[in-house]
Amino acid sequence: MDQFRKEAERMIHVCKGCIDKPNDPLARELNSQFQRIEDEAQMGKSPGTIRNRLKTLQRTIKSAANSQVINHSEAASLDKWAEDSIRKMR
């Protein structure tokens, strides 16, 4: 779980670098979702709880891309990380 927490922490920084409209509410929600994932990993929450948070993150990523808060290629990269993380949690 510690390795996942480190990955999540790295993804927080990646996400911040991808956001085109940092003041948009969806941008703040996206950052918040990444932070919650890292926090929950640090607290040792169950894999099921983290999987659910990752699924919520995926929905937020899609909304952010559709609202042009983040471009589609970067959104696809973040979504792939979330999907890969969900698989690893199983």
C-alpha positions as CSV (number, residue, x, y, z in Angstrom):
1,M,0.0,0.0,0.0
2,D,2.9,2.3,0.6
3,Q,4.0,2.1,-3.0
4,F,0.5,3.0,-4.1
5,R,0.5,6.0,-1.7
6,K,3.7,7.2,-3.3
7,E,2.2,6.8,-6.8
8,A,-0.9,8.7,-5.7
9,E,1.3,11.5,-4.3
10,R,3.1,11.7,-7.6
11,M,-0.2,11.8,-9.5
12,I,-1.3,14.8,-7.4
13,H,1.6,16.8,-9.0
14,V,1.0,15.4,-12.4
15,C,-2.7,16.4,-12.2
16,K,-1.9,19.9,-11.1
17,G,0.4,20.3,-14.1
18,C,-2.3,19.1,-16.5
19,I,-5.1,21.5,-15.5
20,D,-5.7,24.3,-18.0
21,K,-8.3,26.2,-15.8
22,P,-7.0,25.9,-12.2
23,N,-9.8,28.1,-10.8
24,D,-12.6,26.1,-12.2
25,P,-14.7,24.1,-9.6
26,L,-14.0,20.9,-11.5
27,A,-10.3,21.5,-11.3
28,R,-10.5,21.9,-7.6
29,E,-12.6,18.8,-7.4
30,L,-10.1,16.8,-9.4
31,N,-7.2,17.9,-7.2
32,S,-9.3,17.1,-4.1
33,Q,-10.1,13.6,-5.4
34,F,-6.4,12.9,-5.9
35,Q,-5.6,14.2,-2.5
36,R,-8.3,12.0,-0.9
37,I,-6.9,8.9,-2.6
38,E,-3.5,9.7,-1.3
39,D,-4.9,10.4,2.2
40,E,-6.9,7.2,2.3
41,A,-3.9,5.1,1.2
42,Q,-1.9,6.7,3.9
43,M,-4.6,6.0,6.5
44,G,-4.6,2.3,5.4
45,K,-8.2,2.3,4.2
46,S,-9.4,-0.9,2.6
47,P,-8.8,-1.6,-1.1
48,G,-12.5,-1.5,-1.7
49,T,-12.8,2.0,-0.3
50,I,-9.9,3.2,-2.5
51,R,-11.3,1.4,-5.6
52,N,-14.6,3.3,-5.0
53,R,-12.6,6.6,-4.7
54,L,-10.7,5.8,-7.9
55,K,-14.0,5.2,-9.8
56,T,-15.3,8.6,-8.5
57,L,-12.0,10.1,-9.7
58,Q,-12.6,8.6,-13.2
59,R,-16.0,10.3,-13.4
60,T,-14.5,13.6,-12.4
61,I,-11.7,13.2,-15.0
62,K,-14.3,12.7,-17.7
63,S,-16.3,15.7,-16.6
64,A,-13.2,17.9,-16.5
65,A,-12.1,16.8,-20.0
66,N,-15.6,17.5,-21.3
67,S,-15.6,20.9,-19.7
68,Q,-12.1,21.6,-21.2
69,V,-10.6,22.0,-17.7
70,I,-8.0,19.4,-18.8
71,N,-7.2,18.3,-22.4
72,H,-8.4,14.9,-23.6
73,S,-5.0,13.3,-24.0
74,E,-4.0,14.2,-20.4
75,A,-7.4,13.1,-19.1
76,A,-6.9,9.8,-20.9
77,S,-3.5,9.4,-19.2
78,L,-4.9,10.1,-15.7
79,D,-7.9,7.8,-16.4
80,K,-5.5,5.0,-17.4
81,W,-3.6,5.4,-14.2
82,A,-6.9,5.2,-12.2
83,E,-8.0,2.1,-14.2
84,D,-4.6,0.4,-13.7
85,S,-4.8,1.2,-10.0
86,I,-8.3,-0.3,-9.7
87,R,-7.0,-3.5,-11.3
88,K,-4.0,-3.6,-8.9
89,M,-6.4,-3.3,-5.9
90,R,-8.3,-6.4,-6.8
